[in-house]
Amino acid sequence: MRREIPLFLTIFFGCMMVIGFFVPHPIVNEARSRVEEWTIILAAAAVVLGVANVARIHMHKISRRDRDFQYSFPLLFALFLMILLGIVPKDWITSMGFPAGGTDEGSPFDWLYNNAYVPMQGTMFALLAFYIASAAFRAFRIRTVEAALLAITAVLVMIGRVPVGGSISNWFNGLIHLDLWTLPEIQQWIMDIPNLAAKRAILIGAALGAIATSLKIILGIERSAIGGD
């Protein structure tokens, strides 16, 4: 029964969501709305379980003195601090002299989010961009026409995205006395036309794959999601 019940629930609610999307009947729409509300509750419960699991893993890491266990201290401190600031009553926060409480604008939660989390997130993505560019440069082996086209396109997009690309284009156009496309315009065309077309094709393929996988799960063909083979 540990597999049959989850399989039945998956088939039942999966069919209900599909029917509710294509059948505009008030009863069906009401049932679909109720299921969506349950989904929100289940997602919140999953977040709580995820937070508890993260805390458990890092506490065990600290207790065992694993490698780099010292980084678990700031993680746990920040985790519980943000949770505490989010659930403490607003009156308590404002009574300490802060302009707002909870997650409102001007609250300690909002200040930490905008002045700690957002800058660290930007730093992480900036470092990731340099890492990807370095890895791509080392991995590129221009042996075919397609690889050469990919490398040229990548260089044009990377240079056109930064201010120096516009400066180079303006200098070159002034040197030859012609009004050619600038590098920012070229990279924008690449992003808007070829890149967007390829992105849509990939998204359509991914959507078809998701539909096929969902149908396999609903019909009981794919059982790995519920612990089957």
N, C-alpha and C positions, 0 to 999 in steps of 0.2 A: 504493500500500500504506500510505501514511501515514494515510489516512483509513479504509481497510477494516479494518486491524488494530485500531485503537482502537474502531471501531464493533462489531467482533466481540467484543472483550473486554467492552464495555459491555453488549451483549445477553446474553452468556454469564453474566457475574457478576450482572447484574440479575435474570435469570430464576432463577439459583441462590438468591439471597436471597429472592425471592418464594416459590419452591417450599419453601425451608427454613422459611419462616414458617407455611405452611399444611399441610405434610406432616410429621407427627411420626415420621419414620423415623430410626433411629440413624445410618445412613450419611449421610442428608441433613443431619441435625443436626451430624454431625462435619465434613462439608464446609463447612457454613455457619459453624461456629465457626472453622475454619481461615481462611476468607475474612475473617472479622471480625478475626482476629489480623493478617492481612496489611494490613487497613485501618488498624489502629493504627500499624503500621510506616510505611505510606505517609503517614499524617497527621503522624508525627514528622518524616519527611523533608521534607514540605511546610513544616513550621514552620522547619526549618533553612534551607530555601531562602528563606522569607519574611524571616527575620532577616538573612541575607546580602544580600538585595535592599534591605532598609531601610538597612543599613550602607553599601552601595554608593551608594545615592541620596544619602545625607547626606554621604558623603565627596566625591562629585562636587560637591555643593552648596558645600561648604567650599572645594574647590580652585578653583571658578569665582567664588567670592565673590558668590554670588547674594544676593538680598534676604533679610534675616533669617537669614543663614547662621550667625550667632553662636549661635542656638538649637540648632543641630545638635551643638555641642560637649557640652552637658549631656546631650543625648539619647544620643549615642554613649557617653559616659562611664558613664551609668547602665545602658545596655544591656550593655556588656561587663563592668561591675562585677557585676551580678546573675548573668550567665552564669558569671563566674569564681568567685563565692561558691557557686554551685550545684554546680560540678563539682570544686572543690578537695577533696581527701580530708578527711574529718572530723577525722582525727588532727592534721592541720596546723592546723586552725582552733582546736581545743581546746588545742593546745600554746601558742597565743598568749594564753591566758587566758580565752577565751570559753567559756561553759557548754556549748555544743553546736555542731555543724558541719552542713554540708550545708543542707538545708531544714528541719531539725528545729526544734522550738520552743525559743527562746532563742538560736538561731544568728544571726550577722550578717544572713544572708539574710532570716530571719523578722523581725528587728528593722526592717530597711529596708522590708520589705513592709508591716508594720503601722504604722510611724511615718512613712513617706514616701508610699508608693503609695496606701494606703487613705485618708489625709486628703486627698491631692490628688484622688483619685477622687470623694470626697464633695464637695469644693469645686467640682469641674467640674460635677457633677450639680446642685448647688445653684444655680450660676450659670445652668445650662441651664434650670432651672425658672423662674427670674426672667425669662430671655429669652423663654421660651415664653409665660409669662403676659403679658409686655409686648407681644409680637407678636400674641397672641390679642386683647388689648384694642384694639390699633390696627386689627386686621383685622375685628373684629366690626362688622357692619352689620345691625342688627335690622330687617329689612324683611318677614319672614314669621313665621308662628306657630312654625315649626320652629326658626328662628334665635333667637327669643325664648326658647323652651324650652331650647335648648342653652346660651344665655347664663346663664339663671337657674340651671340645673343646675350649670354650671361655677362660678358664684359660690358656691353653697351648698356644693359639695364643697371648694373652696379655703378658705373660711372655716371650715367644719366640721372641717378637718384640723388647724387650729392651735388652741392653747389659748384664744385670744381668742374663738373661736366658742362654747365652753362657757360662758365668762363672760358673753357677750351673752345667751345663752339663759337662764341662771340669773337674770340681772337682769330680763329681760323676763317670765319666769314669776312672779318675785316681785312685779313691778309689777302684773300683772293677776290675781294670786292663782289661777293655774291651773297644772296640771301637764301642759304640752304637751310634745311631742317637742323635744328639744334639737337644736341644729345638728349636733353630732357624731353623734347618733342618725339624723338625716335623711341625712347624707352616707354613713353606714354602710349604711343601707337602699338608697340609690342605688347604692352600689358592689356590694352583695350581690345585688340583684334586677335592676334594668334593665341596669346595666353588665355584670353577669356573663352575662345572657342574650345581650346584643349581642356580648360577647366570644366566647362559645361559637359563635354564628352565624358570626362572622368566622373563627374557627379552623377550623370545619367547612368553610367555603368555601375557605380557604387549603389545607386538607388535600386537598380534592377537586382543587384546581388543581395541587397538587404531584403527586398521583397521575396526573392527566392528562399533566402534563409528563414524569413518569418513564416512563409507558407510551410516549409519543411518542419519547423518547430510546432506550428499549429496543428498540422496533420499527423504529428507524432513520428515523422521520419527521422528527424534530427533530435536526439535525446541527450546530447552532451550537456545542454544547459541545465538539465535536472539530474545530472549524475549518471546518465546512461552512456552506453558505448556508441 
